[in-house]
Structures are given as C-alpha cells and as structure tokens.
C-alpha cells in the first residue's frame, strides 16, 4: 500500500518536508510545529499498485489553536511490536517524540 494525504480537495497533495511526514507503515500524517497555514480538511489517499485500486478517507478537519498557554509535557511513545527482517534486507523503524 502507498499512503498520501491531500488538503481540502483533489489533487492538492501534501508536500512532505521537514515539518510533515507520512508513515508508510500505518498511513499516519505527522505535522511538527503546526502553523496557521495547516488549517483545512485532510483526506488520506491509499493506493495499491498491485491491484490498481485507490480509496480516499472521509475529510478530517484540522483547526490550529492559537492558545499559547497550553504547554504539553514531553512524551516519548515506547510501544513497539516485534520487528522481523530478512538478513541483507532493509528495515525502517519509526520513533516519534511529542511535547514542547
């Protein structure tokens, strides 16, 4: 499967950069340091080249909050499943830290 995200309408796909990352493991969109320009309706686009099928999720609204008083404690998620890999093959491990 291949995951891409679009913003507000097709075919405005999210450009991946230092702030935005799409996990090809689970399809999640991660945005670091949300900005006012991130406001909009997001939809996940999943495609499978092997069966030439694509689907869109329902739109998910994102409304950035300007309340600077909210501070979240640092949090590192440490729930990992066993990962198996064949010798000589590549493996991708993902780790995300949250907080400010």
Secondary structure by P-SEA (a helix, b strand, c coil): cbbbbbccccccccccccccccccccbbbbbcccccccbbbbbbbbbbccccbbbbccbbbbbbbccccccccbbbbccccbbbbcccbbbbbbbbbbcc
